Amino acid sequence: MQYAILIMVLLLIFAFYKMKKQISEVNYLNDILYVKKQPEKYIEEIDKILAVKQTEKNKVINTIQKTTGMLYAGRFDEVIGILEKLKSTPKNWLPIYYQNLVLALYFKKDKNKANEVLKEAEPIFAEFGKNEYYKEFIDIVCSVSDFYNGKGSKKYYSKLAETGANDYRKSFGYYFSGMIDKREKNVEEAEKNFKNAMEFGRGSFVEEFSMHQ
């Protein structure tokens, strides 16, 4: 009996340290991407993780994470190529899978394909959109779709610019606010929003896109 209890305690300790290590790893990677704003460095760190032997499930998860870095680095073709070949994505990672694929297609200006994939993603987004963790980036994907399909709410983008969970999400708000201002000939406001988009989106494709407006 005592031996069984000891084994249980050791297993719990192992599980605790494994979870702590995973949280530390996630925080480290998030800091590189969203605080230091170094998408290419983030990709390099994920590649180091992928080089280590791991389960097929973890390999898929880490590959999806890598495409997040590639998306912000503006490597849209690579994001699309990798994700379209991916198999057996864990269900709770499907929203991020679709986020990266749909956004890469829109930003590559393949609107028709992006619309098709978004339609395919709708049941997943409807299910996971009720969860606060997923809600913001699902809303962003849908708002980007609205913009490229001739709609888009300035009110939504302005709010996102203020309340986005990280600077890169805020940069989306500023960039699309600027694009609407540009469309409506509000030159001064557009310039202001693009300047903010460059600052918040530093190191990402949003900085480059804004620079050329």
N, C-alpha and C positions, 0 to 999 in steps of 0.2 A: 504493500500500500504506500509506504513512504517513498519507495523507488518510483512508483507511478506519479506521485505528487511532484517529486523532484524533476522528472521528465517534463511534466506539464509546465512547471515554473521556468525551466530552461527554454522550452518552446515559446512561452510568452515573452521572455526576455529577448530571444532571437527575433521574434515578430516585431517587438517594440523597436529594436535597433534597426531592423530592416526598413520599417516605416519611417523612422527618423531620418535615415540615410536618403530615402526616396524624396521626402519633403525638402531636405537640404539641397538635393540635386535639382529639384524643380525650382526652388528659390534662386539658386545659382544661375540656372539657364534663363529664368525670367528677368533677372537683373541684367544679364548680358543683352537680351533682346529689347526689353522695354524701358530700362533705366539708362544703360550705357549706349543703347541704340546702335548695336553692332550686329546686324543680321548675318553677315558672313562669318563672324566669330562664333555666333550661335550655331550655324551650320557645321562648322569645324568641330565644335564640342559634341554635337549630336553624332557626327561621323565617328568620333572616338568611342562613343557608347555603342554604336552599331557594329564596330569592329570586334567587340567582345562577344563571346558565345552567349546566346540567350534563347529564350523560347520564341517560337514563331509569333505568338501573340505580342510579346514585348517588341519584337522586331517591327511588326506592323505599326504599333503605337509610336515607336521612336521614328519610324519613317514618316508618319503623319506629322509629328512634331518638326521634323526636318523641313517638310514642305511649308510649314508656317514661316520659318526663317527665309526660305526661298521666295515665298510670296512677297514678304516685305523687302527682300533684296531685288525684287523686280524680275526674278527668273521665272516668268510665267509659263513658258514652254516646258521647262523642266518639271514644274509643279504638276502640270496637266499630264505629261508623259508618265511620271511616277505614279500618280494617283489612279490613272486609268488602268494601270497594270496591277494595282494592289488587289489582293483577295483576302477574304475572311476578316474584314474589319470588325472589331468588337463593337457591339451596338452603341455603347455609350461614347464611342469615338466617331460614330457616323456624322454627328452634327459638325465636328471640326473637319472631317474629311470633305463634306459637302461645302463647308464654308470656304476652304482653300481652293477647291476645284471651281466652284461657281465664280468666286472673285477673280481667280486667275483668268478665267474665260472672258469675263466682262472687261477686265483691264487690258486683255490682249485684243479687245474689240471684236470678239467672236460672240456677238449678242445672241444669235439664234441658238447656238449650241448651249450657251449659258442659260437661256430660258428653258431649254429642254431639260437640262440637268437640275435646275431649280424646281421644275415641276415634279421631277422624280424624287427630289428631296422633301417635298411638302409634307408627306406623312411623318417623316422623322422630325422635321422642324416643328410640326404641330404637337407632337408628343413631348419633345424635349424643351420646347419654348415655354412650358409652364414652370420650368425649373430656373431659378434666378441665375444660376451659374452660366446657363446657355443662352438665356433670353437676350442679353445685350448684343452678342455677336450675331445671333440669328436675325434680330431686328436690323442690324447693320447690313447684312447680306440682302435682305428684302428691300432696304432703302436704296442700296446701290443698284439693285435691279430696277426699282422704280425710276431712278434717274436715267439709266440707259434706255429705258422704254418710254422716255418723254414725260415722266411725272417727277415725283420727288418733292418732299416737303421742306421748305426752308426752316420752318419752325423746328422740325425734327433734327435737322443737321446742326442748327444753332444750339439746341439743347445738348446734342452729343458732344459738340465742341467744348462745352462747359463741364459735362458730367461723365464723359467716357472713362472707363475703368483704368485706362493707361494712356500715355501720350500718343501712341500710334492710333488708337481709336479716336481720340480727340482730333488728330490730324485729318481723319476722314471727314469729321464734322466741318472743320474749317475748309477743307478742299472742296467739298460739294456745295457748301455755302457760297464759296467763291465762284464755282462753276455756274450756279444759278444767278448770282449777281452779274456775272459776265454775260450770260444769256439775256438778262433783263437790262443790260447796258448801264448797270450801276458800277461804273469804273472804279471809283474811289473805294467803295465797300469791297469790291472784288480784290483789289490790290491788297487791302488790309487782311482779308481772309487768306489769300495765298501766302502772304508773309508769315502769318501764324501757322499755316499748314506746313511751311518749310521748317519753321522752328520746332513744332511738335513732332513733325515727321522726319526729323533729321536722321540721315543714314538709310532712309527707306526710299522706295520708289515714289512715295507721296511728295517728298522733297523735290525730286527731279521733275515730276509731273507739274508741280506748282511753279517751279522755276521757269517752265516753258509756256506759261499762260500769259 
